[in-house]
């Protein structure tokens, strides 16, 4: 059987894209805070006082991944768990002052990294790529349910 052309395999291309993103992230954004950790910080900046389940849904990561990310961010004192004042049986998450400071710094760096990452494409191509990736990712998430 002949070898296949991997440039026609979306999974292979997605892995290469993720590798490129990881390299740029480490070089331009942070070696301490990962892209998924940034997604958590960003979500808590946008929606403070949400629980882990809601956070998981908001950032499109599974519950076990969120549990690990939150635990790491709590150990770094960027996120804190607090009792929900409306339901004492429930914990909610919020950014600490340090978490807000780190988030603010990373927002600037991620914007710069995204410009470099997407630089090979014209502005309309960048928008189209992001739209198409979001559509494929959304459809894939629907298959998990």
Chimera marker file (.cmm) of the C-alpha trace (Angstrom):
<marker_set name="trace">
<marker id="1" x="0.000" y="0.000" z="0.000" r="1" g="1" b="0" radius="0.5"/>
<marker id="2" x="1.288" y="3.460" z="-0.924" r="1" g="1" b="0" radius="0.5"/>
<marker id="3" x="2.035" y="6.188" z="1.602" r="1" g="1" b="0" radius="0.5"/>
<marker id="4" x="-0.648" y="8.815" z="2.054" r="1" g="1" b="0" radius="0.5"/>
<marker id="5" x="-0.198" y="12.550" z="1.646" r="1" g="1" b="0" radius="0.5"/>
<marker id="6" x="-0.364" y="13.835" z="5.227" r="1" g="1" b="0" radius="0.5"/>
<marker id="7" x="-0.970" y="17.370" z="3.983" r="1" g="1" b="0" radius="0.5"/>
<marker id="8" x="-4.524" y="16.179" z="3.297" r="1" g="1" b="0" radius="0.5"/>
<marker id="9" x="-5.010" y="14.890" z="6.871" r="1" g="1" b="0" radius="0.5"/>
<marker id="10" x="-6.575" y="17.549" z="9.119" r="1" g="1" b="0" radius="0.5"/>
<marker id="11" x="-5.366" y="15.837" z="12.300" r="1" g="1" b="0" radius="0.5"/>
<marker id="12" x="-1.755" y="15.898" z="11.130" r="1" g="1" b="0" radius="0.5"/>
<marker id="13" x="-2.041" y="19.558" z="10.142" r="1" g="1" b="0" radius="0.5"/>
<marker id="14" x="-3.752" y="20.395" z="13.453" r="1" g="1" b="0" radius="0.5"/>
<marker id="15" x="-0.884" y="18.753" z="15.358" r="1" g="1" b="0" radius="0.5"/>
<marker id="16" x="1.660" y="20.780" z="13.354" r="1" g="1" b="0" radius="0.5"/>
<marker id="17" x="-0.327" y="23.944" z="14.004" r="1" g="1" b="0" radius="0.5"/>
<marker id="18" x="-0.419" y="23.128" z="17.735" r="1" g="1" b="0" radius="0.5"/>
<marker id="19" x="3.342" y="22.525" z="17.745" r="1" g="1" b="0" radius="0.5"/>
<marker id="20" x="3.946" y="25.909" z="16.115" r="1" g="1" b="0" radius="0.5"/>
<marker id="21" x="1.589" y="27.565" z="18.599" r="1" g="1" b="0" radius="0.5"/>
<marker id="22" x="3.346" y="25.935" z="21.563" r="1" g="1" b="0" radius="0.5"/>
<marker id="23" x="6.757" y="27.082" z="20.345" r="1" g="1" b="0" radius="0.5"/>
<marker id="24" x="5.566" y="30.657" z="19.880" r="1" g="1" b="0" radius="0.5"/>
<marker id="25" x="3.698" y="30.614" z="23.210" r="1" g="1" b="0" radius="0.5"/>
<marker id="26" x="6.831" y="29.612" z="25.102" r="1" g="1" b="0" radius="0.5"/>
<marker id="27" x="8.976" y="32.166" z="23.302" r="1" g="1" b="0" radius="0.5"/>
<marker id="28" x="6.596" y="35.126" z="23.221" r="1" g="1" b="0" radius="0.5"/>
<marker id="29" x="3.996" y="34.719" z="25.963" r="1" g="1" b="0" radius="0.5"/>
<marker id="30" x="5.045" y="32.663" z="28.964" r="1" g="1" b="0" radius="0.5"/>
<marker id="31" x="7.032" y="29.671" z="30.071" r="1" g="1" b="0" radius="0.5"/>
<marker id="32" x="5.177" y="29.571" z="33.414" r="1" g="1" b="0" radius="0.5"/>
<marker id="33" x="1.563" y="29.895" z="32.286" r="1" g="1" b="0" radius="0.5"/>
<marker id="34" x="0.258" y="27.575" z="29.582" r="1" g="1" b="0" radius="0.5"/>
<marker id="35" x="-2.280" y="28.496" z="26.936" r="1" g="1" b="0" radius="0.5"/>
<marker id="36" x="-5.040" y="26.457" z="28.682" r="1" g="1" b="0" radius="0.5"/>
<marker id="37" x="-4.171" y="28.150" z="32.000" r="1" g="1" b="0" radius="0.5"/>
<marker id="38" x="-4.477" y="31.504" z="30.252" r="1" g="1" b="0" radius="0.5"/>
<marker id="39" x="-7.902" y="30.428" z="28.974" r="1" g="1" b="0" radius="0.5"/>
<marker id="40" x="-8.963" y="29.805" z="32.596" r="1" g="1" b="0" radius="0.5"/>
<marker id="41" x="-7.606" y="33.159" z="33.789" r="1" g="1" b="0" radius="0.5"/>
<marker id="42" x="-9.317" y="34.886" z="30.883" r="1" g="1" b="0" radius="0.5"/>
<marker id="43" x="-12.645" y="33.166" z="31.575" r="1" g="1" b="0" radius="0.5"/>
<marker id="44" x="-12.495" y="34.172" z="35.248" r="1" g="1" b="0" radius="0.5"/>
<marker id="45" x="-11.709" y="37.754" z="34.258" r="1" g="1" b="0" radius="0.5"/>
<marker id="46" x="-14.757" y="37.697" z="31.994" r="1" g="1" b="0" radius="0.5"/>
<marker id="47" x="-17.042" y="35.736" z="34.345" r="1" g="1" b="0" radius="0.5"/>
<marker id="48" x="-15.896" y="35.892" z="37.975" r="1" g="1" b="0" radius="0.5"/>
<marker id="49" x="-17.542" y="33.736" z="40.626" r="1" g="1" b="0" radius="0.5"/>
<marker id="50" x="-18.360" y="30.734" z="38.444" r="1" g="1" b="0" radius="0.5"/>
<marker id="51" x="-17.997" y="27.111" z="39.463" r="1" g="1" b="0" radius="0.5"/>
<marker id="52" x="-15.636" y="24.593" z="37.864" r="1" g="1" b="0" radius="0.5"/>
<marker id="53" x="-18.380" y="22.931" z="35.805" r="1" g="1" b="0" radius="0.5"/>
<marker id="54" x="-19.414" y="26.259" z="34.277" r="1" g="1" b="0" radius="0.5"/>
<marker id="55" x="-15.753" y="27.154" z="33.723" r="1" g="1" b="0" radius="0.5"/>
<marker id="56" x="-15.206" y="23.820" z="31.976" r="1" g="1" b="0" radius="0.5"/>
<marker id="57" x="-18.080" y="24.511" z="29.601" r="1" g="1" b="0" radius="0.5"/>
<marker id="58" x="-16.969" y="28.098" z="28.991" r="1" g="1" b="0" radius="0.5"/>
<marker id="59" x="-13.417" y="27.215" z="27.926" r="1" g="1" b="0" radius="0.5"/>
<marker id="60" x="-14.377" y="23.928" z="26.217" r="1" g="1" b="0" radius="0.5"/>
<marker id="61" x="-12.119" y="21.708" z="28.326" r="1" g="1" b="0" radius="0.5"/>
<marker id="62" x="-13.166" y="18.514" z="30.072" r="1" g="1" b="0" radius="0.5"/>
<marker id="63" x="-13.805" y="18.494" z="33.814" r="1" g="1" b="0" radius="0.5"/>
<marker id="64" x="-10.675" y="16.564" z="34.783" r="1" g="1" b="0" radius="0.5"/>
<marker id="65" x="-8.466" y="18.962" z="32.809" r="1" g="1" b="0" radius="0.5"/>
<marker id="66" x="-10.176" y="21.946" z="34.438" r="1" g="1" b="0" radius="0.5"/>
<marker id="67" x="-9.727" y="20.417" z="37.893" r="1" g="1" b="0" radius="0.5"/>
<marker id="68" x="-5.973" y="20.071" z="37.278" r="1" g="1" b="0" radius="0.5"/>
<marker id="69" x="-5.641" y="23.571" z="35.795" r="1" g="1" b="0" radius="0.5"/>
<marker id="70" x="-7.554" y="25.165" z="38.673" r="1" g="1" b="0" radius="0.5"/>
<marker id="71" x="-5.489" y="23.262" z="41.256" r="1" g="1" b="0" radius="0.5"/>
<marker id="72" x="-2.253" y="24.485" z="39.640" r="1" g="1" b="0" radius="0.5"/>
<marker id="73" x="-3.493" y="28.076" z="39.419" r="1" g="1" b="0" radius="0.5"/>
<marker id="74" x="-4.626" y="27.955" z="43.061" r="1" g="1" b="0" radius="0.5"/>
<marker id="75" x="-1.180" y="26.690" z="44.121" r="1" g="1" b="0" radius="0.5"/>
<marker id="76" x="0.362" y="29.630" z="42.252" r="1" g="1" b="0" radius="0.5"/>
<marker id="77" x="-2.133" y="31.896" z="44.069" r="1" g="1" b="0" radius="0.5"/>
<marker id="78" x="-3.565" y="33.221" z="40.803" r="1" g="1" b="0" radius="0.5"/>
<marker id="79" x="-7.032" y="31.779" z="41.452" r="1" g="1" b="0" radius="0.5"/>
<marker id="80" x="-8.920" y="31.202" z="44.685" r="1" g="1" b="0" radius="0.5"/>
<marker id="81" x="-11.885" y="29.051" z="45.620" r="1" g="1" b="0" radius="0.5"/>
<marker id="82" x="-14.473" y="30.776" z="47.778" r="1" g="1" b="0" radius="0.5"/>
<marker id="83" x="-17.789" y="29.703" z="49.229" r="1" g="1" b="0" radius="0.5"/>
<marker id="84" x="-20.708" y="30.846" z="47.111" r="1" g="1" b="0" radius="0.5"/>
<marker id="85" x="-22.538" y="33.430" z="49.244" r="1" g="1" b="0" radius="0.5"/>
<marker id="86" x="-25.845" y="32.314" z="47.690" r="1" g="1" b="0" radius="0.5"/>
<marker id="87" x="-25.255" y="28.567" z="48.163" r="1" g="1" b="0" radius="0.5"/>
<marker id="88" x="-22.898" y="27.548" z="50.963" r="1" g="1" b="0" radius="0.5"/>
<marker id="89" x="-22.569" y="24.021" z="49.531" r="1" g="1" b="0" radius="0.5"/>
<marker id="90" x="-20.892" y="25.345" z="46.406" r="1" g="1" b="0" radius="0.5"/>
<marker id="91" x="-17.467" y="26.833" z="45.699" r="1" g="1" b="0" radius="0.5"/>
<marker id="92" x="-16.886" y="29.490" z="43.069" r="1" g="1" b="0" radius="0.5"/>
<marker id="93" x="-13.643" y="30.620" z="41.504" r="1" g="1" b="0" radius="0.5"/>
<marker id="94" x="-12.175" y="34.080" z="41.209" r="1" g="1" b="0" radius="0.5"/>
<marker id="95" x="-8.913" y="35.667" z="40.224" r="1" g="1" b="0" radius="0.5"/>
<marker id="96" x="-6.646" y="36.930" z="42.958" r="1" g="1" b="0" radius="0.5"/>
<marker id="97" x="-4.982" y="40.328" z="42.577" r="1" g="1" b="0" radius="0.5"/>
<marker id="98" x="-1.897" y="38.495" z="41.289" r="1" g="1" b="0" radius="0.5"/>
<marker id="99" x="-4.094" y="36.517" z="38.886" r="1" g="1" b="0" radius="0.5"/>
<marker id="100" x="-5.495" y="39.745" z="37.463" r="1" g="1" b="0" radius="0.5"/>
<marker id="101" x="-1.972" y="41.157" z="37.098" r="1" g="1" b="0" radius="0.5"/>
<marker id="102" x="-0.742" y="38.029" z="35.277" r="1" g="1" b="0" radius="0.5"/>
<marker id="103" x="-3.832" y="37.986" z="33.062" r="1" g="1" b="0" radius="0.5"/>
<marker id="104" x="-3.319" y="41.624" z="32.055" r="1" g="1" b="0" radius="0.5"/>
<marker id="105" x="0.328" y="40.964" z="31.143" r="1" g="1" b="0" radius="0.5"/>
<marker id="106" x="-0.570" y="37.848" z="29.135" r="1" g="1" b="0" radius="0.5"/>
<marker id="107" x="-3.354" y="39.582" z="27.188" r="1" g="1" b="0" radius="0.5"/>
<marker id="108" x="-0.799" y="41.962" z="25.678" r="1" g="1" b="0" radius="0.5"/>
<marker id="109" x="1.649" y="39.165" z="24.935" r="1" g="1" b="0" radius="0.5"/>
<marker id="110" x="-0.964" y="36.861" z="23.383" r="1" g="1" b="0" radius="0.5"/>
<marker id="111" x="-2.147" y="39.649" z="21.073" r="1" g="1" b="0" radius="0.5"/>
<marker id="112" x="1.425" y="40.140" z="19.851" r="1" g="1" b="0" radius="0.5"/>
<marker id="113" x="1.965" y="36.379" z="19.465" r="1" g="1" b="0" radius="0.5"/>
<marker id="114" x="-1.285" y="35.990" z="17.514" r="1" g="1" b="0" radius="0.5"/>
<marker id="115" x="-0.178" y="38.699" z="15.079" r="1" g="1" b="0" radius="0.5"/>
<marker id="116" x="3.086" y="36.801" z="14.479" r="1" g="1" b="0" radius="0.5"/>
<marker id="117" x="1.322" y="33.428" z="14.286" r="1" g="1" b="0" radius="0.5"/>
<marker id="118" x="-1.179" y="34.618" z="11.674" r="1" g="1" b="0" radius="0.5"/>
<marker id="119" x="1.199" y="36.935" z="9.784" r="1" g="1" b="0" radius="0.5"/>
<marker id="120" x="1.486" y="34.623" z="6.736" r="1" g="1" b="0" radius="0.5"/>
<marker id="121" x="-2.218" y="35.268" z="6.033" r="1" g="1" b="0" radius="0.5"/>
<marker id="122" x="-4.015" y="38.374" z="4.796" r="1" g="1" b="0" radius="0.5"/>
<marker id="123" x="-6.565" y="39.879" z="7.231" r="1" g="1" b="0" radius="0.5"/>
<marker id="124" x="-9.548" y="38.285" z="5.461" r="1" g="1" b="0" radius="0.5"/>
<marker id="125" x="-7.750" y="34.921" z="5.408" r="1" g="1" b="0" radius="0.5"/>
<marker id="126" x="-7.053" y="35.212" z="9.153" r="1" g="1" b="0" radius="0.5"/>
<marker id="127" x="-10.740" y="35.791" z="9.845" r="1" g="1" b="0" radius="0.5"/>
<marker id="128" x="-11.724" y="32.912" z="7.585" r="1" g="1" b="0" radius="0.5"/>
<marker id="129" x="-9.207" y="30.531" z="9.175" r="1" g="1" b="0" radius="0.5"/>
<marker id="130" x="-10.424" y="31.341" z="12.686" r="1" g="1" b="0" radius="0.5"/>
<marker id="131" x="-14.055" y="30.934" z="11.609" r="1" g="1" b="0" radius="0.5"/>
<marker id="132" x="-13.359" y="27.565" z="9.968" r="1" g="1" b="0" radius="0.5"/>
<marker id="133" x="-11.310" y="26.215" z="12.882" r="1" g="1" b="0" radius="0.5"/>
<marker id="134" x="-14.074" y="27.263" z="15.303" r="1" g="1" b="0" radius="0.5"/>
<marker id="135" x="-16.684" y="25.513" z="13.153" r="1" g="1" b="0" radius="0.5"/>
<marker id="136" x="-14.714" y="22.255" z="12.961" r="1" g="1" b="0" radius="0.5"/>
<marker id="137" x="-13.896" y="22.371" z="16.689" r="1" g="1" b="0" radius="0.5"/>
<marker id="138" x="-17.542" y="23.017" z="17.556" r="1" g="1" b="0" radius="0.5"/>
<marker id="139" x="-18.720" y="20.124" z="15.400" r="1" g="1" b="0" radius="0.5"/>
<marker id="140" x="-16.128" y="17.828" z="16.998" r="1" g="1" b="0" radius="0.5"/>
<marker id="141" x="-17.309" y="18.848" z="20.478" r="1" g="1" b="0" radius="0.5"/>
<marker id="142" x="-20.883" y="18.036" z="19.487" r="1" g="1" b="0" radius="0.5"/>
<marker id="143" x="-19.755" y="14.483" z="18.650" r="1" g="1" b="0" radius="0.5"/>
<marker id="144" x="-18.481" y="13.958" z="22.231" r="1" g="1" b="0" radius="0.5"/>
<marker id="145" x="-21.906" y="14.426" z="23.796" r="1" g="1" b="0" radius="0.5"/>
<link id1="1" id2="2" r="1" g="1" b="0" radius="0.2"/>
<link id1="2" id2="3" r="1" g="1" b="0" radius="0.2"/>
<link id1="3" id2="4" r="1" g="1" b="0" radius="0.2"/>
<link id1="4" id2="5" r="1" g="1" b="0" radius="0.2"/>
<link id1="5" id2="6" r="1" g="1" b="0" radius="0.2"/>
<link id1="6" id2="7" r="1" g="1" b="0" radius="0.2"/>
<link id1="7" id2="8" r="1" g="1" b="0" radius="0.2"/>
<link id1="8" id2="9" r="1" g="1" b="0" radius="0.2"/>
<link id1="9" id2="10" r="1" g="1" b="0" radius="0.2"/>
<link id1="10" id2="11" r="1" g="1" b="0" radius="0.2"/>
<link id1="11" id2="12" r="1" g="1" b="0" radius="0.2"/>
<link id1="12" id2="13" r="1" g="1" b="0" radius="0.2"/>
<link id1="13" id2="14" r="1" g="1" b="0" radius="0.2"/>
<link id1="14" id2="15" r="1" g="1" b="0" radius="0.2"/>
<link id1="15" id2="16" r="1" g="1" b="0" radius="0.2"/>
<link id1="16" id2="17" r="1" g="1" b="0" radius="0.2"/>
<link id1="17" id2="18" r="1" g="1" b="0" radius="0.2"/>
<link id1="18" id2="19" r="1" g="1" b="0" radius="0.2"/>
<link id1="19" id2="20" r="1" g="1" b="0" radius="0.2"/>
<link id1="20" id2="21" r="1" g="1" b="0" radius="0.2"/>
<link id1="21" id2="22" r="1" g="1" b="0" radius="0.2"/>
<link id1="22" id2="23" r="1" g="1" b="0" radius="0.2"/>
<link id1="23" id2="24" r="1" g="1" b="0" radius="0.2"/>
<link id1="24" id2="25" r="1" g="1" b="0" radius="0.2"/>
<link id1="25" id2="26" r="1" g="1" b="0" radius="0.2"/>
<link id1="26" id2="27" r="1" g="1" b="0" radius="0.2"/>
<link id1="27" id2="28" r="1" g="1" b="0" radius="0.2"/>
<link id1="28" id2="29" r="1" g="1" b="0" radius="0.2"/>
<link id1="29" id2="30" r="1" g="1" b="0" radius="0.2"/>
<link id1="30" id2="31" r="1" g="1" b="0" radius="0.2"/>
<link id1="31" id2="32" r="1" g="1" b="0" radius="0.2"/>
<link id1="32" id2="33" r="1" g="1" b="0" radius="0.2"/>
<link id1="33" id2="34" r="1" g="1" b="0" radius="0.2"/>
<link id1="34" id2="35" r="1" g="1" b="0" radius="0.2"/>
<link id1="35" id2="36" r="1" g="1" b="0" radius="0.2"/>
<link id1="36" id2="37" r="1" g="1" b="0" radius="0.2"/>
<link id1="37" id2="38" r="1" g="1" b="0" radius="0.2"/>
<link id1="38" id2="39" r="1" g="1" b="0" radius="0.2"/>
<link id1="39" id2="40" r="1" g="1" b="0" radius="0.2"/>
<link id1="40" id2="41" r="1" g="1" b="0" radius="0.2"/>
<link id1="41" id2="42" r="1" g="1" b="0" radius="0.2"/>
<link id1="42" id2="43" r="1" g="1" b="0" radius="0.2"/>
<link id1="43" id2="44" r="1" g="1" b="0" radius="0.2"/>
<link id1="44" id2="45" r="1" g="1" b="0" radius="0.2"/>
<link id1="45" id2="46" r="1" g="1" b="0" radius="0.2"/>
<link id1="46" id2="47" r="1" g="1" b="0" radius="0.2"/>
<link id1="47" id2="48" r="1" g="1" b="0" radius="0.2"/>
<link id1="48" id2="49" r="1" g="1" b="0" radius="0.2"/>
<link id1="49" id2="50" r="1" g="1" b="0" radius="0.2"/>
<link id1="50" id2="51" r="1" g="1" b="0" radius="0.2"/>
<link id1="51" id2="52" r="1" g="1" b="0" radius="0.2"/>
<link id1="52" id2="53" r="1" g="1" b="0" radius="0.2"/>
<link id1="53" id2="54" r="1" g="1" b="0" radius="0.2"/>
<link id1="54" id2="55" r="1" g="1" b="0" radius="0.2"/>
<link id1="55" id2="56" r="1" g="1" b="0" radius="0.2"/>
<link id1="56" id2="57" r="1" g="1" b="0" radius="0.2"/>
<link id1="57" id2="58" r="1" g="1" b="0" radius="0.2"/>
<link id1="58" id2="59" r="1" g="1" b="0" radius="0.2"/>
<link id1="59" id2="60" r="1" g="1" b="0" radius="0.2"/>
<link id1="60" id2="61" r="1" g="1" b="0" radius="0.2"/>
<link id1="61" id2="62" r="1" g="1" b="0" radius="0.2"/>
<link id1="62" id2="63" r="1" g="1" b="0" radius="0.2"/>
<link id1="63" id2="64" r="1" g="1" b="0" radius="0.2"/>
<link id1="64" id2="65" r="1" g="1" b="0" radius="0.2"/>
<link id1="65" id2="66" r="1" g="1" b="0" radius="0.2"/>
<link id1="66" id2="67" r="1" g="1" b="0" radius="0.2"/>
<link id1="67" id2="68" r="1" g="1" b="0" radius="0.2"/>
<link id1="68" id2="69" r="1" g="1" b="0" radius="0.2"/>
<link id1="69" id2="70" r="1" g="1" b="0" radius="0.2"/>
<link id1="70" id2="71" r="1" g="1" b="0" radius="0.2"/>
<link id1="71" id2="72" r="1" g="1" b="0" radius="0.2"/>
<link id1="72" id2="73" r="1" g="1" b="0" radius="0.2"/>
<link id1="73" id2="74" r="1" g="1" b="0" radius="0.2"/>
<link id1="74" id2="75" r="1" g="1" b="0" radius="0.2"/>
<link id1="75" id2="76" r="1" g="1" b="0" radius="0.2"/>
<link id1="76" id2="77" r="1" g="1" b="0" radius="0.2"/>
<link id1="77" id2="78" r="1" g="1" b="0" radius="0.2"/>
<link id1="78" id2="79" r="1" g="1" b="0" radius="0.2"/>
<link id1="79" id2="80" r="1" g="1" b="0" radius="0.2"/>
<link id1="80" id2="81" r="1" g="1" b="0" radius="0.2"/>
<link id1="81" id2="82" r="1" g="1" b="0" radius="0.2"/>
<link id1="82" id2="83" r="1" g="1" b="0" radius="0.2"/>
<link id1="83" id2="84" r="1" g="1" b="0" radius="0.2"/>
<link id1="84" id2="85" r="1" g="1" b="0" radius="0.2"/>
<link id1="85" id2="86" r="1" g="1" b="0" radius="0.2"/>
<link id1="86" id2="87" r="1" g="1" b="0" radius="0.2"/>
<link id1="87" id2="88" r="1" g="1" b="0" radius="0.2"/>
<link id1="88" id2="89" r="1" g="1" b="0" radius="0.2"/>
<link id1="89" id2="90" r="1" g="1" b="0" radius="0.2"/>
<link id1="90" id2="91" r="1" g="1" b="0" radius="0.2"/>
<link id1="91" id2="92" r="1" g="1" b="0" radius="0.2"/>
<link id1="92" id2="93" r="1" g="1" b="0" radius="0.2"/>
<link id1="93" id2="94" r="1" g="1" b="0" radius="0.2"/>
<link id1="94" id2="95" r="1" g="1" b="0" radius="0.2"/>
<link id1="95" id2="96" r="1" g="1" b="0" radius="0.2"/>
<link id1="96" id2="97" r="1" g="1" b="0" radius="0.2"/>
<link id1="97" id2="98" r="1" g="1" b="0" radius="0.2"/>
<link id1="98" id2="99" r="1" g="1" b="0" radius="0.2"/>
<link id1="99" id2="100" r="1" g="1" b="0" radius="0.2"/>
<link id1="100" id2="101" r="1" g="1" b="0" radius="0.2"/>
<link id1="101" id2="102" r="1" g="1" b="0" radius="0.2"/>
<link id1="102" id2="103" r="1" g="1" b="0" radius="0.2"/>
<link id1="103" id2="104" r="1" g="1" b="0" radius="0.2"/>
<link id1="104" id2="105" r="1" g="1" b="0" radius="0.2"/>
<link id1="105" id2="106" r="1" g="1" b="0" radius="0.2"/>
<link id1="106" id2="107" r="1" g="1" b="0" radius="0.2"/>
<link id1="107" id2="108" r="1" g="1" b="0" radius="0.2"/>
<link id1="108" id2="109" r="1" g="1" b="0" radius="0.2"/>
<link id1="109" id2="110" r="1" g="1" b="0" radius="0.2"/>
<link id1="110" id2="111" r="1" g="1" b="0" radius="0.2"/>
<link id1="111" id2="112" r="1" g="1" b="0" radius="0.2"/>
<link id1="112" id2="113" r="1" g="1" b="0" radius="0.2"/>
<link id1="113" id2="114" r="1" g="1" b="0" radius="0.2"/>
<link id1="114" id2="115" r="1" g="1" b="0" radius="0.2"/>
<link id1="115" id2="116" r="1" g="1" b="0" radius="0.2"/>
<link id1="116" id2="117" r="1" g="1" b="0" radius="0.2"/>
<link id1="117" id2="118" r="1" g="1" b="0" radius="0.2"/>
<link id1="118" id2="119" r="1" g="1" b="0" radius="0.2"/>
<link id1="119" id2="120" r="1" g="1" b="0" radius="0.2"/>
<link id1="120" id2="121" r="1" g="1" b="0" radius="0.2"/>
<link id1="121" id2="122" r="1" g="1" b="0" radius="0.2"/>
<link id1="122" id2="123" r="1" g="1" b="0" radius="0.2"/>
<link id1="123" id2="124" r="1" g="1" b="0" radius="0.2"/>
<link id1="124" id2="125" r="1" g="1" b="0" radius="0.2"/>
<link id1="125" id2="126" r="1" g="1" b="0" radius="0.2"/>
<link id1="126" id2="127" r="1" g="1" b="0" radius="0.2"/>
<link id1="127" id2="128" r="1" g="1" b="0" radius="0.2"/>
<link id1="128" id2="129" r="1" g="1" b="0" radius="0.2"/>
<link id1="129" id2="130" r="1" g="1" b="0" radius="0.2"/>
<link id1="130" id2="131" r="1" g="1" b="0" radius="0.2"/>
<link id1="131" id2="132" r="1" g="1" b="0" radius="0.2"/>
<link id1="132" id2="133" r="1" g="1" b="0" radius="0.2"/>
<link id1="133" id2="134" r="1" g="1" b="0" radius="0.2"/>
<link id1="134" id2="135" r="1" g="1" b="0" radius="0.2"/>
<link id1="135" id2="136" r="1" g="1" b="0" radius="0.2"/>
<link id1="136" id2="137" r="1" g="1" b="0" radius="0.2"/>
<link id1="137" id2="138" r="1" g="1" b="0" radius="0.2"/>
<link id1="138" id2="139" r="1" g="1" b="0" radius="0.2"/>
<link id1="139" id2="140" r="1" g="1" b="0" radius="0.2"/>
<link id1="140" id2="141" r="1" g="1" b="0" radius="0.2"/>
<link id1="141" id2="142" r="1" g="1" b="0" radius="0.2"/>
<link id1="142" id2="143" r="1" g="1" b="0" radius="0.2"/>
<link id1="143" id2="144" r="1" g="1" b="0" radius="0.2"/>
<link id1="144" id2="145" r="1" g="1" b="0" radius="0.2"/>
</marker_set>
